[in-house]
Amino acid sequence: MIESGLWIILLEAAIALGLLGFIVWWTVPKKKKESPEDSKDGSHGS
């Protein structure tokens, strides 16, 4: 298998998937923790 060159393609695919996963994780908006002052204030919204 090592001499066939398939391992290079598999390695490249694994790196590409890892990079894709990292980019998605990095760009997903983080949820802010709501502070108690925000939750008790009833002036959110209209």
C-alpha positions as CSV (number, residue, x, y, z in Angstrom):
1,M,0.0,0.0,0.0
2,I,2.8,2.4,0.8
3,E,4.4,1.9,-2.7
4,S,1.1,2.4,-4.5
5,G,0.9,6.1,-3.6
6,L,-2.6,5.7,-2.2
7,W,-1.4,6.8,1.2
8,I,-0.6,10.2,-0.1
9,I,-4.1,10.7,-1.4
10,L,-5.6,9.4,1.9
11,L,-3.3,11.7,3.9
12,E,-4.2,14.7,1.7
13,A,-8.0,13.9,2.1
14,A,-7.5,13.6,5.9
15,I,-5.7,17.0,6.1
16,A,-8.4,18.6,3.9
17,L,-11.2,17.3,6.1
18,G,-9.4,18.4,9.2
19,L,-8.8,21.9,7.8
20,L,-12.5,22.1,6.7
21,G,-13.6,21.1,10.2
22,F,-11.3,23.7,11.8
23,I,-12.6,26.5,9.5
24,V,-16.2,25.6,10.3
25,W,-15.4,25.5,14.1
26,W,-13.5,28.8,13.9
27,T,-16.3,30.6,12.0
28,V,-19.4,29.4,13.9
29,P,-20.6,32.2,16.1
30,K,-20.0,31.7,19.8
31,K,-23.0,31.9,22.1
32,K,-22.6,34.6,24.7
33,K,-23.3,33.7,28.3
34,E,-26.3,35.9,29.4
35,S,-25.5,37.8,32.5
36,P,-28.0,38.0,35.4
37,E,-28.4,41.7,34.8
38,D,-29.6,41.1,31.2
39,S,-32.1,38.3,32.1
40,K,-33.8,40.3,34.9
41,D,-34.2,43.4,32.7
42,G,-37.5,43.2,30.8
43,S,-36.6,45.8,28.2
44,H,-35.4,43.3,25.5
45,G,-37.5,43.6,22.4
46,S,-40.5,45.7,21.6
